[in-house]
Amino acid sequence: MTTTDAPAGAPAGATRKHTALPKARILVEALPWLTRHHGKTVVIKFGGNAMVDDELKAAFAQDVVFLRHAGLKPVVVHGGGPQISAQLERHGLVSEFKAGLRVTTPEAMDVVRMVLAGQVQRELVGLLNAHGPLAVGMTGEDAHTLTATKHLPEIDGERVDIGRVGEISAIDTGALRALLDDGRIPVVSSIARSADDGHVYNVNADTAAAALAAALGAETLMVLTDVEGLYENWPHSDEVISKLTASELERLLPELASGMVPKMEGCLHAVRNGVTTARVIDGRVQHSILLEIFTDEGIGTMVVPDGHDAHHGHDENEGKGAQ
């Protein structure tokens, strides 16, 4: 004879059904977002703590696979700052930064390429493919997906040569679109070849993700960070701005901490070039991607084009009709 915690007279299994009810409610809450995003491309920049913490890495892979099975078309773009620094140290090469960018000698570039395409990308592809034959790894070099020119940052009014650091000069989305049409999840390492000198260049992954989102006509760009979002008045306040327009963001850019600049510039570029929303979210929170896309509350900071009312739970009254 089996016992149950169901009230006397309740049908067998009632307790089980009752405890499953919150799951059903969560799925129902996700329905409008599932409908809205179905068939849309979402570009996700993978980085920060989510990249080095095993539990967060596994949760990230689950989220991306969930998006794919929910009818979205995810594209993952990654860099690999911590892993590159560690590998350069092993090779006895010094990590030097100028204007917030890594000085990349030809020797360092060999290490960067090896780490991004041979280590970080491989691990991510493996995590995604634990759920099925979904992910395909590639670099910006493949099929001329990304083409770069040498980037010469301005420091104290002068252009400075920092080696094999590139800025994107052209994008060919043919290979990415073919993979997406085939139901695959492209995982792109942010390195690119130059049409000028044939060298391979290191490209900022935030910049690469934003450029690809625009070129693919993505619905959403999501950038994982190690903060909750864009703060209202940092360091005096830890109040996160939940939503702002492109023009509002542009006004804030000069005041931002250097680490946030390429991320927010990327968001600005994306929404000014056809992407519906760009979001900066906290990659330290497990399943932050699903929380941002499929819940009424949303987390992080969302950037929208000027004059555009984004359909999202960041909006004050949206989603409150059906309690």
VEXNU-955808 format. One record per residue (C-alpha): x, y, z. Coordinates in steps of 0.25 Angstrom, whole numbers, padded with zeros to 4 digits, always signed. Each point is the difference from the previous one (the first is absolute). Layout:
! VEXNU-955808
XYZ;...
***
This chain:
! VEXNU-955808
+0000+0000+0000;+0005+0014-0004;-0002+0013+0008;-0001+0014-0005;-0001+0014+0006;-0012+0003-0008;-0013+0004+0009;-0009-0012+0003;-0009-0003-0012;+0009+0007-0009;+0003-0008-0013;+0013-0007+0000;+0011+0008-0006;-0006+0013+0004;+0012+0005+0008;+0009-0003-0012;-0009+0008-0009;-0001+0011+0010;+0015+0001+0001;+0002+0000-0015;-0010+0012-0001;+0011+0011+0001;+0007-0006-0011;-0012+0001-0009;-0002+0015+0004;+0014+0003-0004;-0002-0007-0013;-0012+0008-0003;+0006+0013+0004;+0011-0003-0010;-0010-0002-0011;-0002+0015-0005;+0016+0001-0001;+0001-0014-0007;-0010+0005-0010;+0006+0013-0002;+0015-0005-0002;-0004-0013-0008;+0009+0000-0012;+0008+0012+0004;+0015+0000+0000;+0007+0004+0014;+0015+0002+0001;+0006-0002+0013;+0014+0005+0005;+0005-0011+0009;+0010+0006+0010;+0004+0004+0014;-0002-0010+0012;-0010-0008-0008;+0012-0004-0008;+0009-0006+0011;-0010-0005+0010;-0004-0015-0003;-0014+0001+0005;-0003+0013-0007;+0006-0006-0013;-0009-0012+0001;-0012+0009+0003;+0004+0009-0012;+0000-0012-0009;-0014-0004+0005;-0006+0014-0003;+0006+0000-0014;-0005-0014-0003;-0014+0004+0006;-0001+0012-0009;+0003-0008-0012;-0011-0010+0004;-0009+0011+0003;+0001+0004-0015;+0010+0011+0001;+0013+0001-0008;+0012+0002+0010;+0014+0004-0005;+0011+0000+0011;+0012+0010-0001;+0011-0002+0010;+0013+0006+0004;+0009-0006+0010;+0008+0011+0008;+0003-0008+0013;+0004-0013-0008;+0009+0008-0009;+0007+0007+0011;+0003-0013+0007;+0005-0006-0013;+0009+0012-0003;+0006-0002+0014;+0003-0014-0002;+0007+0003-0013;+0008+0011+0007;-0007+0011-0007;-0004+0013+0007;-0015+0005+0000;+0000+0015-0003;-0012+0009-0002;-0001+0013-0007;-0013+0008-0001;-0007-0012+0006;+0005-0009-0011;+0010-0011+0001;+0013+0003-0008;+0001-0012-0009;+0014-0004-0006;+0000-0010-0011;+0005-0010+0011;-0012+0004+0009;-0009-0002-0012;+0004-0014-0002;-0004-0003+0015;-0013+0008-0002;-0004-0008-0012;+0003-0013+0007;-0007+0004+0013;-0013+0005-0007;-0002-0010-0011;+0007-0012+0007;-0004+0001+0014;-0012+0010+0003;-0008-0003-0012;+0003-0015+0001;-0005-0001+0014;-0012+0008-0003;-0004-0008-0012;+0002-0013+0009;-0010+0006+0010;-0010+0003-0010;+0001-0013-0007;-0002-0008+0012;-0015+0003-0003;+0001-0004-0014;+0007+0002-0014;-0002+0015+0001;+0012+0009+0001;+0010+0003-0011;+0013+0007+0004;+0006+0010-0010;+0009+0013+0001;-0002+0013-0007;+0010-0005-0010;-0009-0011-0005;-0007+0003-0013;+0004+0015+0001;-0010+0001+0011;+0008+0012+0006;+0010+0008-0007;+0009+0010+0008;+0009+0011-0002;+0011+0004+0010;-0006+0008+0011;+0009+0012+0005;-0006+0006+0013;+0002+0014+0003;+0008+0003+0013;+0003+0014+0004;-0004+0005-0014;+0009-0010-0007;-0003-0012-0008;+0007-0012+0007;+0004-0014-0006;-0004-0011+0010;+0003-0011-0010;-0010-0010-0005;-0013+0006+0005;-0010+0002-0010;-0013+0008-0003;-0011-0007-0009;+0000+0006-0014;-0009-0010-0007;-0010-0012+0004;-0005-0011-0008;-0011-0008+0007;-0002-0011-0011;+0006-0011+0008;-0007+0004+0013;-0014+0001-0007;+0003-0014-0006;+0002-0005+0014;-0012+0006+0006;-0009-0005-0012;+0005-0014+0003;-0004+0002+0015;+0015+0001+0005;+0005+0009+0011;+0012+0008-0005;+0011+0002+0010;+0009+0011-0005;+0014+0004+0005;+0003+0015-0002;+0012+0000-0009;+0001+0005-0014;+0009+0000-0012;+0004+0013-0007;-0002+0002-0015;+0011+0010+0000;+0012-0008+0006;-0006-0014+0001;+0003+0000+0015;-0009-0006+0011;-0005+0011+0010;-0006-0001+0014;-0013+0007+0000;-0008+0005+0012;-0011-0011+0002;-0010+0011+0005;+0002+0007-0013;+0000-0012-0008;-0013-0005+0006;-0007+0014-0002;+0005+0000-0015;-0005-0014-0003;-0014+0003+0007;-0002+0012-0009;+0005-0008-0013;-0009-0012+0003;-0012+0010+0003;-0001-0007+0014;-0012+0003+0009;+0009+0001+0012;+0014+0002+0004;+0003-0006+0014;+0014+0003+0007;+0003-0007+0013;+0008+0008+0010;+0005-0001+0014;-0009+0011+0005;-0016+0001+0002;-0001+0009-0012;+0003+0015-0002;+0000+0008+0013;-0008+0013+0001;+0011+0008+0007;+0012-0009+0003;+0007-0001+0010;-0010+0009+0008;-0012-0010-0003;-0002-0014-0004;-0013+0003-0006;-0001-0007-0013;-0006+0007-0012;-0010-0010-0006;-0002+0006-0013;+0005+0012-0008;+0000+0005-0014;+0012+0001-0010;+0001+0015+0002;-0001-0001+0015;+0011-0010+0000;+0009+0008-0010;-0001+0012+0011;+0005-0010+0011;+0011-0006-0008;+0011+0010+0004;-0003-0002+0015;+0001-0016-0001;+0011-0008+0006;+0010-0005-0010;-0004-0015+0001;-0015+0004-0004;+0003+0009-0012;+0002-0011-0011;-0012-0007+0006;-0009+0012-0001;+0006+0005-0013;-0003-0013-0005;-0015+0001+0005;-0001+0014-0006;+0006-0005-0014;-0010-0012+0000;-0013+0008+0003;+0004+0011-0010;+0002-0010-0011;-0013-0008+0000;+0001-0009+0013;-0013+0002+0008;+0006-0001+0014;+0014-0001+0006;+0001-0005+0014;+0012+0000+0010;-0003-0011+0010;+0007-0006+0013;+0007-0013-0005;+0002-0003+0015;-0014-0004+0001;-0004-0014-0004;-0009+0000-0012;+0000+0015-0001;-0003-0001-0015;-0013-0008+0002;-0004+0010+0011;+0003+0012-0009;-0007-0006-0012;-0012-0007+0006;-0005+0007+0012;-0008+0012+0003;+0010+0006+0009;+0013-0001-0008;+0013+0003+0006;+0012+0009-0004;+0000+0012-0009;-0008+0000-0014;+0004+0010-0011;-0011+0004-0010;+0000+0008-0013;-0004+0015+0002;-0016+0001-0001;-0001-0015+0001;-0009-0006+0011;+0006-0014+0003;-0009-0011+0003;+0006-0005+0013;-0003-0001+0015;+0010+0011+0003;-0012+0009-0005;-0008+0004+0012;-0013-0005-0002;+0002-0012-0010;-0003-0014+0005;-0008+0005+0012;-0014-0003-0006;+0001-0015+0002;+0004-0002+0014;
***
